[in-house]
Amino acid sequence: MSAAETLHDVAPMSPGKEAARLGFRLTLPAQILVLFISLFPLLMQLYISLTDWSPLAGTSWPQAWAMWNTFANYTDLIGDDRLWAALGRTGFIMAVCVPVEFLLGLGLATLFADDFPGKRVAYSILIMPMMVVPAVAGYMFYMLFQSGGPVNDLLAHLTGAPVTVAWLSSPTLALAAVMVADIWQWTPLMFLILLSGLVGVPEDQMKAATLLGANAWQRFLTIALPRMKAIMVIAVAIRVIECFKIFDTLYIMTGGGPGVATETISVYIYKITTGDLIWGYVAAIALAILVVLSVACLWAMRRLAK
Amino acid sequence: MQRYLAFQIFRYAAILAALAVTLVPILWMVSMAFKPVGEWQATGAALTWIPKAPTLDNFRFIFGQSSSALIVALDKTAAMPIVSSLLSATIGTAIAMSAGTAAAYGLSRFGSGQNLPLALIQLRLFPPMAVMIPVMMMWAFLNIMDTWWGLALIYGIVTLPFAFWLMKTFFDDMPREIEEAALVEGCSRARVFWRITLPMMRAPLAAAALFVFILNWSDYLIALLLTSRNWVTIPVYMTSLSSSMTGQLYGAKAALGLIAAVPPVVLGILIQRHLVRGLTFGALKQ
């Protein structure tokens, strides 16, 4: 029984029409905003993706049909090595960062499952990174990884010899550095979500298992883990989605460089949007990504529903 | 007993290590914000973790008072970017919260707008970069490029999913007896929403609004594309703080970074209880 029907039952004096009309009016602004940001952009994007239009073309975009090229942008996209490399790099960052964040977050969460002195303070500090503005976090790590910076200083103290690694100008180390920044900022999110799931595990079940002789590891595996499955899926899904968009921290740390060593899909699109200004082509890439993501999303939701 | 003790020692050691890793980047920036020019890039043995001669020069500098040690002159102080960030994030929050709260109530009580939950999740799923070209074209057409109201409008739309989902779970959880009693008394449904439900929901509304504000305040990419000169926000302005003569203005950037980082961290700790609900679209309630 829907909410509207419930209300109707207890308040027969006001007609259901009033409720329906009010409901329509209340949802209207949100509907307009959604339509405004999905319908126009999609149509415009589709239109200019079939042309060679660019803001430098000298004509306004409604006249872009003069530069019609049918599907040339879409066929170019298939042979665009830089695009595929950027996609692969984004996938690589995702494949490393999300599992590391998950395991670290889960480990920390299990340490916080029961009370100990100082828990509240430690908890408040540990979740701080995810509230730091990502652009500022990017700048923090930019400073940390300077060749004369504190990371090298700490390493020098540990090894006893001066360390002058140029983190951000080496292709492999720069990639490692941006991943460290991502892990620093988003492990707290995993921790926060997983801890809330762990706390939700009924205590009497855990106690019963202890009485039956189960050790901590067995209790975790057989009682906590199965109950946390849904929460783990949510936590990982959120991070996968956000990690795919990765831009702010990374762009401030390296600008996608050195060369294209840390160029992710968002950075690549940003660069050809503002640098090369080939908007017809960018629109084609953007639409292709939207279509692939929508299909992937539908597929994932079907599987989750099962 | 021994195993218990060993576990406690391991726990504290692990948590302390995590705390150290969490705090070092933040403390380095705080320390940098108070360092005089000479200590900005000191390396090797001269590298200082705590400023030897702490100073407020970096803060004075970004607000336009040139410090004696810095020969660079700013063509623009941090004042306008701070105003721009505040205005666009606040009004953006107001837009998201009013549209989101109304729609959430409409769906929760009257079953209107069944398409919204999924449509809004999809909105959140897509990388903003993939819709920015048409948005830039639309904003240019509407003549709201490089204005705080143009920025506020897109912020309101981008964070609408969070406002909607958060408020929906709050409304779903709320007991309906009082609303129903008021209806029996002869109150109209609109009046019940406005006079009874909303005042009762003051605390959840505030939590959701603060959460949405943090998200808006944290944006970098959208402001980078939609503002250029007059209304750049703090993060965009921050990246411009370098000069060909002196290179990166480390301390000045750190001072501004500190100013940008404080509000969301404070607000985030304030609404700690609701963070999980907000971040998971209400799927999890702490």
Interface residues (C-beta under 8 A of the other chain):
Chain A: S2 A3 A4 T6 L7 V10 A11 M13 S14 E18 A19 A20 L22 G23 F24 R25 L26 T27 P29 A30 Q31 L33 V34 F36 I37 S38 F40 P41 L42 M44 Q45 I48 W61 G107 L108 L111 F116 A122 S124 I125 L126 I127 M128 P129 M130 M131 V132 V133 P134 A135 V136 A137 Y139 M140 F141 M143 L144 Q146 S147 G148 G149 P150 D153 P162 W184 P188 L189 L192 I193 S196 G197 V199 I231 I234 A235 I238 I241 F244 K245 F247 D248 Y251 I252 I265 S266 I269 Y270 T273 T274 W279 V282 A283 I285 A286 L287 I289 L290 L293 S294 C297
Chain B: Q8 R11 A14 I15 A18 L19 V21 T22 L23 V24 P25 I26 W28 M29 M32 Q41 A42 T43 G44 L47 W49 I95 S98 A99 G100 A102 A103 Y105 G106 L107 S108 R109 F110 G111 S112 G113 L116 A119 L120 Q122 L123 R124 L125 F126 P127 P128 M129 A130 V131 M132 I133 P134 V135 M137 M138 G156 I157 L160 F164 R176 E179 E180 L183 V184 G186 S188 R189 A190 F193 I214 W217 S218 Y220 L221 L225 I234 P235 M238 T239 Y250 K253 A254 G257 A260 A261 P264 V265 L267 G268 I269 Q272 L275 V276 L279 T280 A283 L284 Q286
